[in-house]
Amino acid sequence: MSGEDEKFRILVTHPQVPQEAIELLQRDCEVTVVQSLPPNRSEILEKAKGVHAFLWGGHEKLNAEALDAAGPQLKAISTMSAGIDYVDVPELKRRNIPLGHTPTVLNDAVADIAVGLLLAAARRFHEGRQKIETNNWETYTLNWMLGQDLRDSVVGFYGFGGIAQTIAKRLSGFDIDSILYTTRRRVAEEIEKEYNAKKVDFDTMLAQSDFVIIAAPLTKETAGVFNATAFGKMKKTAVLVNIGRGGVVNQPDLYEALKTNQIFSAGLDVMTPEPLPPNDPLLTLPNVVLVPHLGSATRRTRTDMGTIAAHNVLRGLAGEPMFSPAY
Ligand SMILES: O=C(O)C(=O)CO
């Protein structure tokens, strides 16, 4: 489109999408930004009417209702996230609407959080703080608050894509022994060599790993696979880290496994539901470290995610392949 009256119209569905992204879109398009925080569904639906693209800034449901609210001229959408579990992908495909998302750019930030959670859970940071707060710092015993070593450990990954490989790169600095990973498809041989990684079945990965890191998206296949049976196959000394999606874990089963010391500890960036209610039983356990889905929450990453989402949208509008297509 060209000329003042014929500009593409884009709805940005979150008021905190970085200014850099808005400015990119504004160069050639007319941009409307949702103002409510948290974004109000009715405001999104009302402002969607007649737009040609969405920059979908939050994790609000992106479904037929939103697509209908825009109308048949809607040509392109990008999320500002790697995970797209809140998107009705079959519905978008049915309508031939290309979808972009923002993987890769957040690999470093999410990997940093994963390593932080792994160390915090292995070395009992949360419990340690509780000991100080309750005046239970036992200086007299040598065997107090012993944790798990990363050195010479076997690290298991459930999912071995970009984020997992970025975690593996960081862990190589901790002198781990090797990596076992469970995925549908084997990764390239060079990658396996680089990280001393071997593809194994789920049960072997669970049984042989000292640390198990969930770095898989939530899909029909991954939902709830970390359940009582899976925890029963893990080492009693194992540490579980989840930076994928809360739904991959059966949370009541995880609670039981931690409470009964069936596994050693867990570090979670993602959980069910989000936000986790303050009275959730997980919060009563000393051996779980929780952070409120902060994986991609760094300034630089957020800006990069916004910019990539904007490029996705602009390319989609131009009928070109998106910078990072979701399908
Ligand atoms: O972008 C995503 O999907 C995330 O969950 C980042 O933590």
The ligand as an ORCA input file, in Angstrom:
! r2SCAN-3c Opt
* xyz 0 1
  O       8.950    -16.118     25.064
  C       8.528    -17.059     25.739
  O       7.763    -17.905     25.269
  C       8.924    -17.184     27.126
  O       8.324    -17.912     27.854
  C      10.096    -16.433     27.632
  O      10.431    -16.766     28.933
*
